[in-house]
Amino acid sequence: MSLYLYNSLTRQKEIFTPIAPQSIGMYVCGPTVYDFAHIGNARPVVVIDILVRLLRHLYPKVTYVRNITDVDDKINAASLKSGESIAAITQRTTKAYHEDMDALGAFLPDIEPRATDHIPEMIKMIEILITGEYAYIEQNHVLFSVKQFPRYGTLSNRNLDEMRAGARVEVAPYKRDAADFVLWKPSTHDLPGWDSPWGRGRPGWHIECSAMGEKYLGHTFDIHGGGIDLIFPHHENEMAQSCCAHDTTQLANYWLHNGHVTVNGEKMSKSLGNFLTVRELRRDYQGEVLRLALMMSHYRQPLDWSNSQVKQAKQTLDRLYNAMRGLNLDTSAEKIDPLVMNALADDLNIPLALSQLHELANQIYKTSDIIQKTKKAILLKKSAYFLGLLQQDPESWFQEVGTDQLDSATIEQLIQTRQNARSTRQFAESDRIRQLLLDQGIVLEDSPTGTTWRRS
């Protein structure tokens, strides 16, 4: 099977040809840990998670690196505002990030480097850039000179003169060119800082990923990923400084970027205040519901977040899980649906893959033959793995509790109380308990063999 990916660098879909087929290398920009992740931050995590699942099916080894940015001016500002130490903020928010992404069913990366553990590597790369005259020192700052890299702007498809003319902030006096960017900057006594040949200071954002990518994946690797907002300036600057430091033509051969998550057509962001954190959404919805809601448009297209879309995702998962309910799902020997795999191999066409899952569910609902029904259900479950869906036991799915919902033990106790009321012909009390549970989103289904329940 051939894998096709849209390459942001060439702006076209290309067949994926790895540097070494026995070992794929991928770097993805991770979180800046100063606050809870919003649902827009989660979209690249879900997209990359699907790609990793596919790559691991196609290739014997995949090294997935995603960094933690734990030195940044946003973290410094959060500490100043709250009075909480920088170490406490980064530790707390990193833990919350892991919990939230785990709830979405995303695998941890193979390597998760922290920026503060790689300051020596950053300093070494900056020294190489200065020696090669790609960088200069002004007023205790070290800056990259963009004019020294003629291909600057090729990733973002921007003209350097236009970038200079379109600058929205006053040019810093220590810059020789408006487009030059900081590799190292001085730190006052109240800010994080490390000793360097240019005085006590801290790294610029872009050099962090270049240094960590080099350490774990080498000078050039297969795939670099992230949200579309990172193309410029972050990924553009990464590519420039890495290629100059290593004397290479590419940092990554394939650049993969997902579209924005929007609210009423406007990009979701913390600066605009129109964001919803994964943490708060998890109070009302299962993580798998949020994951599916993030898949409901092609990954390169914008995705407009709405309550109706999340509710649709919940209904979809209910239908798919219900198709597998009551069946023996041993997936060890079953093959994977080729239509699902073909869809994902075509630049992660997730909506098309989802449509095939729906078709499998349709076939399950239409047949009464238990052998065929079970076979299709196994195929559904095994194929859905590549989307990170339908891996729970169906009964557990319908009984999964949210943080603000009744737990299973309480529900079972109420069902028993209702059963006792029915057996003593206290039907008004029985109806009251049924309605009480229904008001909490719990649907009871009575049958001759007993009462089962599910969350609506």
Summary of the structure (lengths in Angstrom):
residues: 456
radius of gyration: 25.8
end to end distance: 39.8
largest distance: 89.7
contacts: 1438
relative contact order: 0.12
helix: 46%
strand: 17%
